[in-house]
Every structure is written in C-alpha cells, then in structure tokens.
C-alpha cells in the first residue's frame, strides 16, 4: 500500500489528523526507560492518531541502545498506522541511496523527512521507493527559517519573475512527484506561508509541526492546511502530549491531551469545510 493511501485510511478510521512525535527526552520523562515510555504512549493513543513520527535525533543521541529502542518502538506501532521517520536527510546521490535503504528497508519507516538543499539527485533515491512517502522540508517552523526560506529568488525560465525560496521548493516538489509519493513539511507557526503552499500544491500531503509548545495556532492550521476534502494534513504534536504529566500516569495524561487536540482539530474541521 502506498504511503498516502495508508495515511488516508488511518486518518479516516481514527477520525484524526493528529500525529504524535515520539521524541523521548530523558530530562523530561518520568523514571522509565525510553522504550517503555514509547510503548505506553502508543498503547494509550493508537486510536487517536493518523500517524506517529519518531525523530531520529533523540534515539541517535543514546547510541546503539537508542537505535534498538527506536526499532522496537516501530515494531510496536499497529501495522495500519503509518510511521514517519523524522530524519531530515539529504546528501549526494550515493549517500542518499544508503540513507534511503537504511530508513525504508532496515528500519521500515513508511515515510521520511528530507532536505532538498542539494537538489533532485539527492532526493531521487528516496523518491524511487514509490510506495514510501518523501516529505520535503519547505517552510519550517523554527525562528531561523526565514534566513534562507523567505529569500526572494528569480524563477527558472528567464522571464525575470521572482518567488520566495520556499515557494520554489513547493513547485519543484510538484515537478518531481512522478510517483505521487511526495509531501511537504510546513510549519504551523507561519500560517500565511502555509496558505500559499496549499494553494500551490492543492492535493499534496502536508506534515505540519509547530502546534502546541512552539506556538502554532491549531485553528489556522486546519483552515489553511487541509485539502478540498478536509484531508491530506498530518498535524504533529510532540512535547505537549508526551509530557502532559511528569508522573507515573504519563500515558493516561498523554491520552487525555491527544484526545483533546484530536477533538479540537475535528471541531475546526467541521467549520472550515
């Protein structure tokens, strides 16, 4: 099953556009190991999400034990729920080929985030996995995103027209989407840019981080992010859900917070359509 098909099926079954980022930070967690923490979060929330998104940095920082925990975490996620590897990879073609194999074949992610800065040949090895999702960084949620992503660039073609760089990334992603497996990463903290990207890419799936702790407005994300069917968005929330409690009831607290956010999304969706 192609990634987008799996995503839509999961979202419809759980009536959810919510993705939980599985980013275990020992400094914020109760006194449990990261694998137990992840498994309890998954068991408590798997009926409330459209996807899970482990960020590889949190596992790599713990060395081999962290990667083993990530592998076992992925194996525990129900088969019908897509798993996005937040890796932000992007390198010359031979390195990207190895990255793609590791992420898709070894760890078994359904989709991964990638960095387009090196151009098409750096992403082609990922795109060639036609059943997997390739989520291209476009307009990210961090404060420094404007350093490059808002830079005004001359469009290819010679007529002298200009666009901000993030719009050119979106248009290139459309051009490269021959396998219908590309999506974009667009931060919740920049709603006007989100609106513009959805106009340029009306059917493309959008992974939207930045809701919650980073300050993104959930109502605006729903209003500007969904496609004409009210779908094709993956609204990611990590810390606000994972660390809803610092006590042993962390999984129950995470469920309550995930349910609250899922229901708010659906309420906003009902008025946006």
Secondary structure as UniProt FT lines:
FT   HELIX           3..14
FT   STRAND          18..22
FT   TURN            26..28
FT   HELIX           34..45
FT   TURN            46..47
FT   STRAND          51..55
FT   HELIX           56..60
FT   TURN            61..62
FT   HELIX           63..76
FT   TURN            79..80
FT   STRAND          82..89
FT   HELIX           93..100
FT   HELIX           101..106
FT   STRAND          111..114
FT   HELIX           116..118
FT   HELIX           120..127
FT   TURN            130..131
FT   STRAND          133..139
FT   HELIX           143..145
FT   HELIX           146..149
FT   STRAND          152..154
FT   TURN            156..157
FT   STRAND          162..164
FT   HELIX           165..176
FT   TURN            178..179
FT   STRAND          182..186
FT   TURN            188..189
FT   HELIX           191..200
FT   TURN            202..203
FT   STRAND          206..208
FT   TURN            213..214
FT   HELIX           218..225
FT   TURN            228..229
FT   STRAND          233..237
FT   HELIX           239..242
FT   TURN            248..249
FT   HELIX           250..272
//
